[in-house]
Amino acid sequence: MDNQQVGWANVGLRMVQGLTTTIDAIRQLDAQEASLVMRLLGKTCTKMMNEGVGHQFGIALIETSAQLAMKEKLVVEDVLKIISSIIGRLYFTAQTEEEKQWVAQLEETVKNYNFS
């Protein structure tokens, strides 16, 4: 059994759940706190995956979190646009069919986010 194989089903599910939690947190927290949550999700991604689309997603979240920390007020729609642009760039990074499916899952999570 190859322990280096990434379990994309589990990783993808965890990242989708993490992204949903991050968006929920952004709605309820100030810019500094929301930035920290996004940074933590980004660090989790980079630690879980040493390369590939998951790693790139983590790096982008960390970089974006620094930008969010500078804002006085966060609007969740603006944050969703930022995350959508990150996800759009990931389609160019995805190399395998599993990675492409994972990116599509993230995109669906953002598109179908329930604002209630």
Residue pairs with C-beta under 8 A, 6 or more apart in sequence:
6 49
6 52
6 54
6 98
8 98
8 99
8 101
8 102
11 48
11 49
11 54
11 102
12 101
12 102
12 105
12 106
14 48
15 45
15 54
15 57
15 102
15 105
15 106
16 105
16 106
16 109
18 41
18 44
18 45
19 41
19 83
19 106
19 109
19 110
20 109
20 113
21 37
21 41
22 34
22 37
22 38
22 41
23 76
23 79
23 80
23 83
23 110
23 113
25 33
25 34
25 37
26 34
26 37
26 38
26 74
26 76
26 79
27 76
29 37
30 74
31 68
31 69
31 70
31 71
31 72
31 73
31 74
32 69
34 68
34 74
34 79
35 65
35 66
35 68
35 69
36 65
36 69
38 61
38 62
38 64
38 65
38 68
39 61
39 62
39 65
39 66
41 58
41 61
42 57
42 58
42 59
42 60
42 61
42 62
42 63
42 64
42 65
43 58
43 62
44 58
45 54
45 55
45 57
45 58
45 61
46 55
46 58
46 59
46 62
47 58
48 54
48 58
49 55
49 58
52 93
52 94
52 95
52 99
53 90
53 93
53 94
53 95
53 99
53 102
53 103
54 99
54 102
56 89
56 90
56 93
57 86
57 87
57 90
57 106
60 86
60 89
60 90
61 86
64 82
64 83
64 86
67 82
68 74
68 79
68 82
76 115
80 110
80 113
83 110
84 107
84 110
87 103
87 106
87 107
87 110
88 107
90 103
90 106
91 100
91 103
93 99
94 100
94 102
94 103
